[in-house]
Amino acid sequence: MFLGTFPMRLDEKHRLILPAKYRPDLGQGLVMTRGQERCVYVFPQPAFEQVVTNLNAAPLSNRAARDYARMLLSGAQDEIPDKQGRVTVSPLLRNYANLTREVSVLGVGERLEIWDAGMWAEQQAAAEQPFADRDGDIVPGVF
């Protein structure tokens, strides 16, 4: 499980050093792709394969499912981190997520998210008060 927030930097070759504690989980391969709210999702290869299996279970006649699959899969890149735990973030994903040099890497359960540091600060500031004020079922049957 991926947890926590890690301030990181992209180097001049647009490589990201993965947080050390997660390198064993990602060392055999990972997939980076477009995420919601203009971030980059990072999945271990097996977890991404499960996402694709779930997408393929949707009826082909469902336009929303087709559109979602197109965006998720057409932006995907598979990577194997180098010996230093670095991966290159493609121009497509950097542009999509407005990534600059300073990024925040978030552990979000089954995946990591890469955010432009400024955009993450804005997202977090906007979400903190509603999070603190929540009552009732957020996710029915879970919370």
N, CA, C and O atoms as a MOPAC input file, in Angstrom:
PM7 MOZYME 1SCF
protein

 N      0.85100 1    -1.17400 1     0.00000 1
 C      0.00000 1     0.00000 1     0.00000 1
 C      0.89700 1     1.23800 1     0.00000 1
 O      1.89000 1     1.30100 1     0.72500 1
 N      0.53500 1     2.20700 1    -0.81500 1
 C      1.28800 1     3.45500 1    -0.93100 1
 C      0.64100 1     4.51300 1    -0.04400 1
 O     -0.56100 1     4.76100 1    -0.13500 1
 N      1.45000 1     5.13500 1     0.81800 1
 C      0.96200 1     6.14000 1     1.75100 1
 C      1.95600 1     7.29200 1     1.83000 1
 O      3.15200 1     7.09900 1     1.60900 1
 N      1.47400 1     8.47400 1     2.14200 1
 C      2.35600 1     9.59900 1     2.42200 1
 C      2.48700 1    10.58200 1     1.27900 1
 O      1.98600 1    10.36800 1     0.17600 1
 N      3.18600 1    11.67700 1     1.58500 1
 C      3.47300 1    12.72600 1     0.61700 1
 C      4.97200 1    12.96300 1     0.61000 1
 O      5.60100 1    13.09000 1     1.66000 1
 N      5.53900 1    13.02000 1    -0.59700 1
 C      6.97600 1    13.14800 1    -0.76500 1
 C      7.27500 1    14.31600 1    -1.70100 1
 O      6.94900 1    14.24500 1    -2.88600 1
 N      7.89300 1    15.39800 1    -1.19300 1
 C      8.32100 1    16.46800 1    -2.09700 1
 C      9.52800 1    15.96700 1    -2.89400 1
 O     10.50100 1    15.48500 1    -2.31400 1
 N      9.46200 1    16.08300 1    -4.21300 1
 C     10.50800 1    15.55600 1    -5.09400 1
 C     10.79500 1    16.59000 1    -6.18200 1
 O     10.13800 1    17.62700 1    -6.27300 1
 N     11.79400 1    16.27300 1    -7.00000 1
 C     12.13800 1    17.12700 1    -8.14300 1
 C     12.33400 1    16.26700 1    -9.37600 1
 O     12.85100 1    15.15200 1    -9.30700 1
 N     11.90800 1    16.81200 1   -10.50500 1
 C     12.28600 1    16.22700 1   -11.78800 1
 C     13.66200 1    16.77500 1   -12.13500 1
 O     13.92200 1    17.96500 1   -11.95600 1
 N     14.54200 1    15.91500 1   -12.62800 1
 C     15.86200 1    16.41000 1   -13.02200 1
 C     15.79300 1    17.01500 1   -14.42300 1
 O     14.72400 1    17.07800 1   -15.02900 1
 N     16.94400 1    17.45700 1   -14.92900 1
 C     16.98600 1    18.13300 1   -16.23100 1
 C     16.57700 1    17.22100 1   -17.38800 1
 O     16.23100 1    17.70400 1   -18.46600 1
 N     16.61500 1    15.90500 1   -17.16800 1
 C     16.17600 1    14.94900 1   -18.19300 1
 C     14.74800 1    14.46800 1   -17.93700 1
 O     14.29600 1    13.48500 1   -18.52400 1
 N     14.05000 1    15.17300 1   -17.05400 1
 C     12.64500 1    14.87600 1   -16.73200 1
 C     12.48000 1    13.51000 1   -16.07700 1
 O     11.47900 1    12.82100 1   -16.27600 1
 N     13.49200 1    13.13600 1   -15.28900 1
 C     13.41900 1    11.87900 1   -14.54200 1
 C     13.01400 1    12.18500 1   -13.10900 1
 O     13.35500 1    13.22500 1   -12.54500 1
 N     12.28400 1    11.25400 1   -12.55000 1
 C     11.84200 1    11.33300 1   -11.16800 1
 C     12.47200 1    10.18400 1   -10.41000 1
 O     12.41900 1     9.03900 1   -10.85900 1
 N     13.06600 1    10.47600 1    -9.27100 1
 C     13.55800 1     9.41800 1    -8.39300 1
 C     12.37900 1     8.98100 1    -7.53800 1
 O     11.81700 1     9.78400 1    -6.79300 1
 N     12.00600 1     7.72200 1    -7.64200 1
 C     10.87500 1     7.20900 1    -6.87200 1
 C     11.22800 1     7.18100 1    -5.38700 1
 O     12.38300 1     6.94700 1    -5.03400 1
 N     10.24900 1     7.41700 1    -4.51300 1
 C     10.52700 1     7.31400 1    -3.08100 1
 C     11.13600 1     5.94000 1    -2.75900 1
 O     10.63300 1     4.90800 1    -3.20400 1
 N     12.21200 1     5.94600 1    -1.98900 1
 C     12.97400 1     4.72400 1    -1.71600 1
 C     12.11300 1     3.60900 1    -1.14000 1
 O     12.30000 1     2.44400 1    -1.49100 1
 N     11.18700 1     3.94000 1    -0.27400 1
 C     10.39000 1     2.89700 1     0.36700 1
 C      9.48200 1     2.15100 1    -0.61900 1
 O      9.00800 1     1.05500 1    -0.31800 1
 N      9.24000 1     2.74300 1    -1.79500 1
 C      8.35500 1     2.10000 1    -2.77200 1
 C      9.08900 1     1.46200 1    -3.93900 1
 O      8.45800 1     0.83100 1    -4.78600 1
 N     10.36900 1     1.60700 1    -4.00200 1
 C     11.12000 1     1.02400 1    -5.11600 1
 C     10.96100 1    -0.49000 1    -5.22200 1
 O     10.83800 1    -1.00000 1    -6.33600 1
 N     10.95800 1    -1.23600 1    -4.10700 1
 C     10.75700 1    -2.68400 1    -4.25300 1
 C      9.41400 1    -3.04100 1    -4.90500 1
 O      9.32900 1    -4.01100 1    -5.65800 1
 N      8.37000 1    -2.26000 1    -4.61500 1
 C      7.04700 1    -2.53100 1    -5.19100 1
 C      6.95700 1    -2.14900 1    -6.66200 1
 O      6.10100 1    -2.65700 1    -7.38600 1
 N      7.83500 1    -1.25800 1    -7.10700 1
 C      7.76500 1    -0.74400 1    -8.47800 1
 C      8.93700 1    -1.19700 1    -9.34000 1
 O      8.94000 1    -0.96400 1   -10.54900 1
 N      9.92400 1    -1.83500 1    -8.73800 1
 C     11.15400 1    -2.18900 1    -9.43600 1
 C     10.99200 1    -3.15400 1   -10.59000 1
 O     11.81400 1    -3.15700 1   -11.50600 1
 N      9.95800 1    -3.96800 1   -10.57100 1
 C      9.73200 1    -4.93100 1   -11.65500 1
 C      8.93700 1    -4.34100 1   -12.80600 1
 O      8.75800 1    -4.98300 1   -13.84100 1
 N      8.46800 1    -3.13000 1   -12.62600 1
 C      7.73000 1    -2.45800 1   -13.69300 1
 C      6.55000 1    -1.68300 1   -13.15200 1
 O      5.93200 1    -2.05800 1   -12.15600 1
 N      6.25400 1    -0.58900 1   -13.83800 1
 C      5.15400 1     0.27700 1   -13.44100 1
 C      4.54200 1     0.88100 1   -14.68800 1
 O      5.11400 1     0.82100 1   -15.77700 1
 N      3.38400 1     1.45700 1   -14.50800 1
 C      2.70600 1     2.17100 1   -15.59200 1
 C      2.33500 1     3.54800 1   -15.07200 1
 O      1.73400 1     3.68600 1   -14.00600 1
 N      2.70600 1     4.57200 1   -15.84600 1
 C      2.30400 1     5.95200 1   -15.56500 1
 C      1.26200 1     6.33900 1   -16.60000 1
 O      1.38100 1     5.99100 1   -17.77500 1
 N      0.23500 1     7.06400 1   -16.15700 1
 C     -0.81000 1     7.49300 1   -17.07600 1
 C     -1.51500 1     8.72500 1   -16.53400 1
 O     -1.26700 1     9.15700 1   -15.40800 1
 N     -2.40000 1     9.28400 1   -17.35600 1
 C     -3.19000 1    10.44300 1   -16.93000 1
 C     -4.05000 1    10.05700 1   -15.73000 1
 O     -4.60900 1     8.96200 1   -15.67200 1
 N     -4.14100 1    10.97700 1   -14.78000 1
 C     -5.02900 1    10.79700 1   -13.64000 1
 C     -6.04500 1    11.91600 1   -13.58800 1
 O     -5.95100 1    12.89400 1   -14.33000 1
 N     -7.01400 1    11.76600 1   -12.70500 1
 C     -8.01000 1    12.82100 1   -12.53600 1
 C     -7.35100 1    14.04100 1   -11.88900 1
 O     -6.29100 1    13.93200 1   -11.27300 1
 N     -7.97900 1    15.17600 1   -12.03400 1
 C     -7.52000 1    16.45600 1   -11.49800 1
 C     -6.12900 1    16.84300 1   -11.99900 1
 O     -5.39900 1    17.55800 1   -11.31300 1
 N     -5.76400 1    16.37700 1   -13.18400 1
 C     -4.50100 1    16.76800 1   -13.83700 1
 C     -3.25700 1    16.35200 1   -13.05100 1
 O     -2.31800 1    17.13300 1   -12.89300 1
 N     -3.26600 1    15.11400 1   -12.56300 1
 C     -2.06000 1    14.54000 1   -11.98100 1
 C     -1.66800 1    13.33500 1   -12.82800 1
 O     -2.35600 1    12.99600 1   -13.79100 1
 N     -0.56600 1    12.69100 1   -12.46700 1
 C     -0.12700 1    11.47100 1   -13.14400 1
 C     -0.29600 1    10.32300 1   -12.16100 1
 O      0.20100 1    10.38500 1   -11.03600 1
 N     -0.99600 1     9.27500 1   -12.58300 1
 C     -1.11300 1     8.06000 1   -11.78400 1
 C      0.08700 1     7.16900 1   -12.06800 1
 O      0.55200 1     7.08200 1   -13.20500 1
 N      0.58600 1     6.50700 1   -11.02200 1
 C      1.66400 1     5.53200 1   -11.15200 1
 C      1.18300 1     4.25200 1   -10.48100 1
 O      0.94000 1     4.21800 1    -9.27500 1
 N      1.05000 1     3.19700 1   -11.28900 1
 C      0.60000 1     1.89900 1   -10.79800 1
 C      1.71600 1     0.87100 1   -10.92700 1
 O      2.46100 1     0.89700 1   -11.90700 1
 N      1.84900 1    -0.03600 1    -9.95700 1
 C      2.66900 1    -1.21600 1   -10.23000 1
 C      2.03300 1    -1.95100 1   -11.42000 1
 O      0.81300 1    -1.92700 1   -11.57900 1
 N      2.83500 1    -2.58600 1   -12.23200 1
 C      2.33400 1    -3.26000 1   -13.43300 1
 C      1.12800 1    -4.17500 1   -13.14000 1
 O      0.12600 1    -4.08700 1   -13.84900 1
 N      1.19300 1    -5.05200 1   -12.11500 1
 C      0.02900 1    -5.92600 1   -11.86700 1
 C     -1.24300 1    -5.16700 1   -11.51200 1
 O     -2.33500 1    -5.57100 1   -11.91100 1
 N     -1.11700 1    -4.07500 1   -10.76800 1
 C     -2.30000 1    -3.29000 1   -10.41000 1
 C     -2.90200 1    -2.63600 1   -11.64700 1
 O     -4.12400 1    -2.56100 1   -11.78100 1
 N     -2.04500 1    -2.16200 1   -12.55400 1
 C     -2.56200 1    -1.55200 1   -13.77500 1
 C     -3.25400 1    -2.59300 1   -14.64600 1
 O     -4.28300 1    -2.30700 1   -15.25800 1
 N     -2.70200 1    -3.78200 1   -14.70300 1
 C     -3.35400 1    -4.85100 1   -15.46500 1
 C     -4.75600 1    -5.12400 1   -14.92700 1
 O     -5.66800 1    -5.41200 1   -15.70200 1
 N     -4.93800 1    -5.03500 1   -13.60200 1
 C     -6.26700 1    -5.21900 1   -13.01400 1
 C     -7.20000 1    -4.07500 1   -13.40400 1
 O     -8.38200 1    -4.30200 1   -13.65800 1
 N     -6.68200 1    -2.85600 1   -13.45100 1
 C     -7.48200 1    -1.71100 1   -13.89800 1
 C     -7.97100 1    -1.94400 1   -15.33000 1
 O     -9.13700 1    -1.70500 1   -15.64200 1
 N     -7.07100 1    -2.41200 1   -16.19200 1
 C     -7.43800 1    -2.67400 1   -17.58500 1
 C     -8.47300 1    -3.79100 1   -17.66200 1
 O     -9.41200 1    -3.71000 1   -18.45400 1
 N     -8.31600 1    -4.82100 1   -16.85800 1
 C     -9.30800 1    -5.90700 1   -16.81800 1
 C    -10.67300 1    -5.35200 1   -16.43000 1
 O    -11.68600 1    -5.70100 1   -17.03600 1
 N    -10.69900 1    -4.49000 1   -15.42400 1
 C    -11.96800 1    -3.88300 1   -14.99800 1
 C    -12.56800 1    -3.01100 1   -16.09600 1
 O    -13.77800 1    -3.04000 1   -16.32100 1
 N    -11.72900 1    -2.23800 1   -16.77900 1
 C    -12.22100 1    -1.41800 1   -17.88900 1
 C    -12.80300 1    -2.28600 1   -19.00100 1
 O    -13.84100 1    -1.95800 1   -19.57500 1
 N    -12.13400 1    -3.38300 1   -19.29700 1
 C    -12.60000 1    -4.26700 1   -20.35700 1
 C    -13.91300 1    -4.95400 1   -20.02000 1
 O    -14.58700 1    -5.47100 1   -20.91100 1
 N    -14.28600 1    -4.96600 1   -18.74400 1
 C    -15.55100 1    -5.57300 1   -18.33600 1
 C    -16.74300 1    -4.66700 1   -18.64900 1
 O    -17.88200 1    -5.13100 1   -18.68300 1
 N    -16.48600 1    -3.38400 1   -18.87600 1
 C    -17.57800 1    -2.46300 1   -19.21000 1
 C    -18.09000 1    -2.77500 1   -20.61100 1
 O    -17.31200 1    -3.15700 1   -21.48600 1
 N    -19.38100 1    -2.61800 1   -20.82700 1
 C    -19.91000 1    -2.88200 1   -22.16300 1
 C    -19.31400 1    -1.92100 1   -23.20000 1
 O    -19.15100 1    -0.73000 1   -22.93200 1
 N    -18.99900 1    -2.43800 1   -24.35500 1
 C    -18.44200 1    -1.63400 1   -25.43400 1
 C    -19.41900 1    -0.53500 1   -25.86400 1
 O    -19.00900 1     0.47500 1   -26.43600 1
 N    -20.68700 1    -0.73300 1   -25.59200 1
 C    -21.70300 1     0.24900 1   -25.96500 1
 C    -21.74500 1     1.44700 1   -25.01000 1
 O    -22.46800 1     2.40700 1   -25.27700 1
 N    -20.99000 1     1.41700 1   -23.90600 1
 C    -20.98900 1     2.48600 1   -22.92500 1
 C    -19.96000 1     3.54400 1   -23.32700 1
 O    -18.75300 1     3.34400 1   -23.19100 1
 N    -20.46800 1     4.67300 1   -23.82400 1
 C    -19.57100 1     5.72100 1   -24.32900 1
 C    -18.65300 1     6.27700 1   -23.25200 1
 O    -17.47400 1     6.51700 1   -23.51500 1
 N    -19.16800 1     6.48600 1   -22.04300 1
 C    -18.34000 1     7.02500 1   -20.96000 1
 C    -17.17400 1     6.07700 1   -20.66100 1
 O    -16.05400 1     6.53000 1   -20.42500 1
 N    -17.43000 1     4.78600 1   -20.67100 1
 C    -16.36600 1     3.80600 1   -20.42700 1
 C    -15.34200 1     3.83200 1   -21.55700 1
 O    -14.13900 1     3.74500 1   -21.30900 1
 N    -15.81900 1     3.95400 1   -22.80300 1
 C    -14.89100 1     4.02800 1   -23.94700 1
 C    -14.02100 1     5.27700 1   -23.84700 1
 O    -12.80700 1     5.21400 1   -24.04700 1
 N    -14.64700 1     6.41000 1   -23.53800 1
 C    -13.89900 1     7.66200 1   -23.42100 1
 C    -12.86800 1     7.59000 1   -22.30300 1
 O    -11.73200 1     8.03100 1   -22.47300 1
 N    -13.25900 1     7.04000 1   -21.17100 1
 C    -12.34000 1     6.90800 1   -20.04200 1
 C    -11.16700 1     6.00300 1   -20.41900 1
 O    -10.01300 1     6.33700 1   -20.15300 1
 N    -11.46100 1     4.87300 1   -21.02900 1
 C    -10.40000 1     3.94400 1   -21.44100 1
 C     -9.44800 1     4.60600 1   -22.42900 1
 O     -8.23300 1     4.43000 1   -22.33400 1
 N     -9.98300 1     5.35500 1   -23.36600 1
 C     -9.12700 1     6.04300 1   -24.34100 1
 C     -8.15100 1     6.98700 1   -23.65100 1
 O     -6.95400 1     6.97500 1   -23.93800 1
 N     -8.66800 1     7.79800 1   -22.74500 1
 C     -7.80700 1     8.76800 1   -22.06700 1
 C     -6.78000 1     8.06800 1   -21.18200 1
 O     -5.60200 1     8.42600 1   -21.18800 1
 N     -7.22300 1     7.08300 1   -20.43300 1
 C     -6.32000 1     6.39000 1   -19.52100 1
 C     -5.24000 1     5.61700 1   -20.27500 1
 O     -4.05900 1     5.70600 1   -19.94000 1
 N     -5.64200 1     4.86500 1   -21.28400 1
 C     -4.69700 1     3.97600 1   -21.96000 1
 C     -3.85100 1     4.67800 1   -23.00900 1
 O     -2.69500 1     4.30800 1   -23.21200 1
 N     -4.40100 1     5.68000 1   -23.67700 1
 C     -3.60600 1     6.35300 1   -24.71500 1
 C     -2.48500 1     7.19200 1   -24.11200 1
 O     -1.51000 1     7.50200 1   -24.79600 1
 N     -2.60900 1     7.55600 1   -22.85400 1
 C     -1.56400 1     8.31900 1   -22.18900 1
 C     -0.61400 1     7.46900 1   -21.37600 1
 O      0.30500 1     7.99400 1   -20.74700 1
 N     -0.82200 1     6.16500 1   -21.38100 1
 C     -0.03100 1     5.27700 1   -20.52100 1
 C      1.35500 1     5.01600 1   -21.09300 1
 O      1.54300 1     4.91000 1   -22.30400 1
 N      2.31200 1     4.91700 1   -20.18700 1
 C      3.66600 1     4.51000 1   -20.55600 1
 C      4.15100 1     3.52700 1   -19.50700 1
 O      4.00900 1     3.75800 1   -18.30600 1
 N      4.72100 1     2.43500 1   -19.97200 1
 C      5.27800 1     1.47600 1   -19.02200 1
 C      6.76800 1     1.74600 1   -18.86800 1
 O      7.44200 1     2.13800 1   -19.82100 1
 N      7.26400 1     1.53800 1   -17.68300 1
 C      8.64800 1     1.85100 1   -17.34200 1
 C      9.18600 1     0.79800 1   -16.39300 1
 O      8.44000 1     0.17400 1   -15.63900 1
 N     10.47100 1     0.61600 1   -16.44500 1
 C     11.19200 1    -0.12900 1   -15.42300 1
 C     12.21000 1     0.85300 1   -14.84700 1
 O     13.06000 1     1.36100 1   -15.57800 1
 N     12.13100 1     1.12500 1   -13.54600 1
 C     13.06300 1     2.08600 1   -12.96600 1
 C     14.51700 1     1.64300 1   -13.16500 1
 O     14.82100 1     0.45000 1   -13.16900 1
 N     15.40800 1     2.63000 1   -13.33000 1
 C     16.82400 1     2.30300 1   -13.45700 1
 C     17.39300 1     1.94900 1   -12.07700 1
 O     16.65200 1     1.90700 1   -11.09500 1
 N     18.68600 1     1.69700 1   -12.00200 1
 C     19.30900 1     1.24300 1   -10.75700 1
 C     19.22000 1     2.27400 1    -9.63400 1
 O     19.30600 1     1.92000 1    -8.45800 1
 N     19.05000 1     3.54200 1    -9.99100 1
 C     18.89100 1     4.59800 1    -8.98400 1
 C     17.42200 1     4.83800 1    -8.62800 1
 O     17.12000 1     5.73400 1    -7.84000 1
 N     16.51800 1     4.05700 1    -9.19200 1
 C     15.09500 1     4.21100 1    -8.91400 1
 C     14.45600 1     5.35100 1    -9.67300 1
 O     13.44500 1     5.90200 1    -9.23600 1
 N     15.04300 1     5.71400 1   -10.81900 1
 C     14.51400 1     6.82600 1   -11.61500 1
 C     13.64700 1     6.32300 1   -12.76300 1
 O     13.89400 1     5.26800 1   -13.34700 1
 N     12.61800 1     7.12100 1   -13.06600 1
 C     11.77900 1     6.89600 1   -14.24400 1
 C     11.65400 1     8.22900 1   -14.97700 1
 O     11.66900 1     9.29300 1   -14.35800 1
 N     11.53200 1     8.15900 1   -16.28500 1
 C     11.35200 1     9.35600 1   -17.09900 1
 C      9.86600 1     9.60700 1   -17.29200 1
 O      9.11400 1     8.70500 1   -17.66200 1
 N      9.45300 1    10.83900 1   -17.03800 1
 C      8.05700 1    11.22900 1   -17.24800 1
 C      7.95800 1    11.80600 1   -18.65700 1
 O      8.65100 1    12.76500 1   -18.99500 1
 N      7.09700 1    11.21600 1   -19.46600 1
 C      6.98200 1    11.60200 1   -20.87300 1
 C      6.49600 1    13.04600 1   -21.02700 1
 O      5.85600 1    13.59200 1   -20.12800 1
 N      6.80600 1    13.65900 1   -22.17800 1
 C      6.28900 1    15.01300 1   -22.44000 1
 C      4.76200 1    15.07000 1   -22.37000 1
 O      4.20600 1    16.03800 1   -21.85200 1
 N      4.08600 1    14.05500 1   -22.88000 1
 C      2.62400 1    14.03700 1   -22.84200 1
 C      2.12200 1    14.14400 1   -21.41200 1
 O      1.23200 1    14.94400 1   -21.12500 1
 N      2.68700 1    13.34200 1   -20.50800 1
 C      2.22900 1    13.35900 1   -19.12000 1
 C      2.67400 1    14.62400 1   -18.38900 1
 O      1.92900 1    15.15300 1   -17.56500 1
 N      3.87200 1    15.11100 1   -18.67900 1
 C      4.32500 1    16.36300 1   -18.05800 1
 C      3.40300 1    17.51000 1   -18.45400 1
 O      3.02300 1    18.32400 1   -17.61200 1
 N      3.04900 1    17.57500 1   -19.71900 1
 C      2.15000 1    18.63900 1   -20.18600 1
 C      0.75600 1    18.48500 1   -19.59900 1
 O      0.15300 1    19.46500 1   -19.16300 1
 N      0.24200 1    17.25900 1   -19.58500 1
 C     -1.10100 1    17.00600 1   -19.06000 1
 C     -1.21600 1    17.46800 1   -17.60500 1
 O     -2.20100 1    18.10300 1   -17.22800 1
 N     -0.20300 1    17.14400 1   -16.78800 1
 C     -0.25200 1    17.44500 1   -15.36300 1
 C      0.44000 1    18.76300 1   -15.01300 1
 O      0.58300 1    19.09400 1   -13.83600 1
 N      0.87000 1    19.51900 1   -16.03400 1
 C      1.55600 1    20.79200 1   -15.81000 1
 C      2.74400 1    20.63600 1   -14.85900 1
 O      2.97800 1    21.48600 1   -14.00000 1
 N      3.48900 1    19.54200 1   -15.02300 1
 C      4.60500 1    19.28300 1   -14.11900 1
 C      5.77200 1    20.21100 1   -14.41900 1
 O      6.20400 1    20.36100 1   -15.56100 1
 N      6.25800 1    20.81700 1   -13.36800 1
 C      7.46000 1    21.63000 1   -13.44100 1
 C      8.54800 1    20.86800 1   -12.68900 1
 O      8.41300 1    19.66700 1   -12.45800 1
 N      9.58200 1    21.52700 1   -12.31900 1
 C     10.67600 1    20.85400 1   -11.61100 1
 C     10.24000 1    20.31200 1   -10.25100 1
 O     10.57400 1    19.18200 1    -9.89600 1
 N      9.50000 1    21.11200 1    -9.49400 1
 C      9.06600 1    20.72700 1    -8.14600 1
 C      7.75400 1    19.95300 1    -8.23700 1
 O      6.76300 1    20.45300 1    -8.77000 1
 N      7.75800 1    18.72300 1    -7.70800 1
 C      6.56900 1    17.89000 1    -7.73200 1
 C      6.30900 1    17.31600 1    -6.34100 1
 O      7.19500 1    17.28100 1    -5.48700 1
 N      5.09600 1    16.87600 1    -6.14200 1
 C      4.71300 1    16.14000 1    -4.93700 1
 C      4.27900 1    14.75600 1    -5.38100 1
 O      3.46400 1    14.61300 1    -6.29300 1
 N      4.82600 1    13.73800 1    -4.73500 1
 C      4.44200 1    12.35800 1    -5.00800 1
 C      3.60900 1    11.89700 1    -3.81600 1
 O      4.06800 1    11.91400 1    -2.67400 1
 N      2.38000 1    11.48600 1    -4.10200 1
 C      1.44400 1    11.08000 1    -3.05800 1
 C      1.22100 1     9.58100 1    -3.11400 1
 O      1.06200 1     9.01000 1    -4.19300 1
 N      1.20900 1     8.94600 1    -1.95600 1
 C      0.78600 1     7.56400 1    -1.86400 1
 C     -0.71300 1     7.53200 1    -1.65100 1
 O     -1.22300 1     8.09700 1    -0.68300 1
 N     -1.42400 1     6.86400 1    -2.56700 1
 C     -2.89100 1     6.85700 1    -2.52300 1
 C     -3.38200 1     5.41300 1    -2.62700 1
 O     -4.11300 1     5.06000 1    -3.55300 1
 N     -2.97400 1     4.58800 1    -1.66800 1
 C     -3.43300 1     3.20900 1    -1.64100 1
 C     -2.74000 1     2.34400 1    -2.66300 1
 O     -1.57600 1     1.98100 1    -2.49000 1
 N     -3.45100 1     2.00800 1    -3.73700 1
 C     -2.89900 1     1.10200 1    -4.75400 1
 C     -2.02100 1     1.80200 1    -5.77900 1
 O     -1.42800 1     1.15000 1    -6.63900 1
 N     -1.93400 1     3.12500 1    -5.69300 1
 C     -1.16900 1     3.87000 1    -6.69400 1
 C     -0.45800 1     5.04600 1    -6.04400 1
 O     -0.75700 1     5.43700 1    -4.91600 1
 N      0.49600 1     5.59900 1    -6.79300 1
 C      1.08400 1     6.88800 1    -6.47300 1
 C      0.46700 1     7.91800 1    -7.40100 1
 O     -0.01100 1     7.57500 1    -8.48200 1
 N      0.47500 1     9.16700 1    -6.99000 1
 C      0.09300 1    10.27200 1    -7.85400 1
 C      1.23100 1    11.27400 1    -7.87700 1
 O      1.81900 1    11.57600 1    -6.83900 1
 N      1.54500 1    11.79000 1    -9.06000 1
 C      2.55400 1    12.83100 1    -9.21200 1
 C      1.81700 1    14.12000 1    -9.54900 1
 O      1.07000 1    14.19000 1   -10.52500 1
 N      2.03900 1    15.13200 1    -8.72900 1
 C      1.39700 1    16.43300 1    -8.89500 1
 C      2.46100 1    17.50600 1    -9.03700 1
 O      3.52800 1    17.40100 1    -8.43300 1
 N      2.19100 1    18.52900 1    -9.81900 1
 C      2.98200 1    19.73400 1    -9.74400 1
 C      2.83400 1    20.23800 1    -8.30300 1
 O      1.72000 1    20.28500 1    -7.78200 1
 N      3.93300 1    20.61000 1    -7.66000 1
 C      3.89300 1    20.97500 1    -6.24400 1
 C      2.91300 1    22.11600 1    -5.96900 1
 O      2.18200 1    22.07400 1    -4.97900 1
 N      2.88900 1    23.12000 1    -6.82100 1
 C      1.96100 1    24.23300 1    -6.63200 1
 C      0.51500 1    23.81800 1    -6.79000 1
 O     -0.35000 1    24.24400 1    -6.02500 1
 N      0.25400 1    22.98200 1    -7.78600 1
 C     -1.12400 1    22.51400 1    -7.99900 1
 C     -1.57300 1    21.63200 1    -6.83900 1
 O     -2.73400 1    21.69600 1    -6.43300 1
 N     -0.66200 1    20.80000 1    -6.29400 1
 C     -1.03300 1    19.96700 1    -5.14600 1
 C     -1.35000 1    20.85400 1    -3.93600 1
 O     -2.31300 1    20.58900 1    -3.21500 1
 N     -0.55500 1    21.90000 1    -3.70800 1
 C     -0.82600 1    22.79900 1    -2.58400 1
 C     -2.21200 1    23.42400 1    -2.71900 1
 O     -2.94000 1    23.53300 1    -1.73200 1
 N     -2.58500 1    23.83700 1    -3.93700 1
 C     -3.91400 1    24.40200 1    -4.17100 1
 C     -5.01200 1    23.36200 1    -3.94300 1
 O     -6.01300 1    23.64200 1    -3.28300 1
 N     -4.82000 1    22.17000 1    -4.48800 1
 C     -5.80300 1    21.09100 1    -4.34300 1
 C     -5.98700 1    20.73500 1    -2.86600 1
 O     -7.11100 1    20.57600 1    -2.38800 1
 N     -4.88300 1    20.61600 1    -2.16400 1
 C     -4.94600 1    20.26000 1    -0.74600 1
 C     -5.64900 1    21.34900 1     0.06700 1
 O     -6.48200 1    21.04600 1     0.92100 1
 N     -5.31700 1    22.60800 1    -0.19700 1
 C     -5.95300 1    23.71200 1     0.52800 1
 C     -7.45800 1    23.73700 1     0.29000 1
 O     -8.23200 1    23.98400 1     1.21500 1
 N     -7.87200 1    23.48400 1    -0.94200 1
 C     -9.29600 1    23.48500 1    -1.27100 1
 C    -10.03600 1    22.30300 1    -0.65500 1
 O    -11.23000 1    22.40500 1    -0.37300 1
 N     -9.35200 1    21.19000 1    -0.44100 1
 C    -10.01000 1    19.97400 1     0.03400 1
 C     -9.96600 1    19.79200 1     1.55000 1
 O    -10.75700 1    19.02200 1     2.09600 1
 N     -9.06200 1    20.48100 1     2.23600 1
 C     -8.89500 1    20.22800 1     3.66800 1
 C    -10.13600 1    20.54900 1     4.49100 1
 O    -10.55300 1    19.72100 1     5.30100 1
 N    -10.74000 1    21.71700 1     4.31200 1
 C    -11.89700 1    22.06900 1     5.13400 1
 C    -13.09700 1    21.16800 1     4.83300 1
 O    -13.73000 1    20.67900 1     5.76900 1
 N    -13.42900 1    20.93400 1     3.56500 1
 C    -14.53300 1    19.99700 1     3.31000 1
 C    -14.25900 1    18.60300 1     3.89000 1
 O    -15.18200 1    17.94200 1     4.36600 1
 N    -13.00100 1    18.15300 1     3.85300 1
 C    -12.64000 1    16.85900 1     4.43800 1
 C    -12.89700 1    16.87100 1     5.94400 1
 O    -13.49300 1    15.93900 1     6.48300 1
 N    -12.44400 1    17.93100 1     6.61900 1
 C    -12.61000 1    18.02600 1     8.06800 1
 C    -14.08000 1    18.13500 1     8.47200 1
 O    -14.46300 1    17.68000 1     9.55000 1
 N    -14.89200 1    18.73000 1     7.61800 1
 C    -16.30200 1    18.96500 1     7.94400 1
 C    -17.23500 1    17.84000 1     7.52200 1
 O    -18.42700 1    17.89000 1     7.82800 1
 N    -16.73100 1    16.84000 1     6.83700 1
 C    -17.59600 1    15.76700 1     6.32400 1
 C    -18.32900 1    15.04900 1     7.43900 1
 O    -17.79100 1    14.80800 1     8.52000 1
 N    -19.57400 1    14.71500 1     7.14100 1
 C    -20.31400 1    13.81800 1     7.99900 1
 C    -21.15600 1    12.91700 1     7.10700 1
 O    -21.32700 1    13.19200 1     5.91900 1
 N    -21.67100 1    11.86000 1     7.67300 1
 C    -22.45800 1    10.92800 1     6.89200 1
 C    -21.58800 1    10.01500 1     6.06900 1
 O    -20.36600 1     9.99500 1     6.21800 1
 N    -22.21900 1     9.26500 1     5.20800 1
 C    -21.50400 1     8.28700 1     4.38200 1
 C    -20.78700 1     8.97000 1     3.25000 1
 O    -21.41400 1     9.58800 1     2.38900 1
 N    -19.47400 1     8.86300 1     3.24500 1
 C    -18.67300 1     9.34400 1     2.11900 1
 C    -18.65500 1     8.26300 1     1.06300 1
 O    -19.00300 1     8.48400 1    -0.09700 1
 N    -18.24300 1     7.09800 1     1.49600 1
 C    -18.25500 1     5.91600 1     0.65700 1
 C    -19.16100 1     4.91200 1     1.35600 1
 O    -18.75000 1     4.30300 1     2.34400 1
 N    -20.38400 1     4.72600 1     0.86500 1
 C    -21.33200 1     3.84600 1     1.55800 1
 C    -20.72700 1     2.48500 1     1.86600 1
 O    -20.14300 1     1.82800 1     1.00500 1
 N    -20.88400 1     2.08700 1     3.10800 1
 C    -20.39300 1     0.79200 1     3.54700 1
 C    -18.93300 1     0.80500 1     3.96700 1
 O    -18.44100 1    -0.19200 1     4.49500 1
 N    -18.22500 1     1.91700 1     3.74400 1
 C    -16.81800 1     1.98700 1     4.12800 1
 C    -16.62900 1     3.00700 1     5.24200 1
 O    -16.05900 1     2.68700 1     6.28500 1
 N    -17.09900 1     4.22400 1     5.03300 1
 C    -17.01200 1     5.28900 1     6.03700 1
 C    -18.39000 1     5.81300 1     6.33000 1
 O    -18.54500 1     6.71700 1     7.15100 1

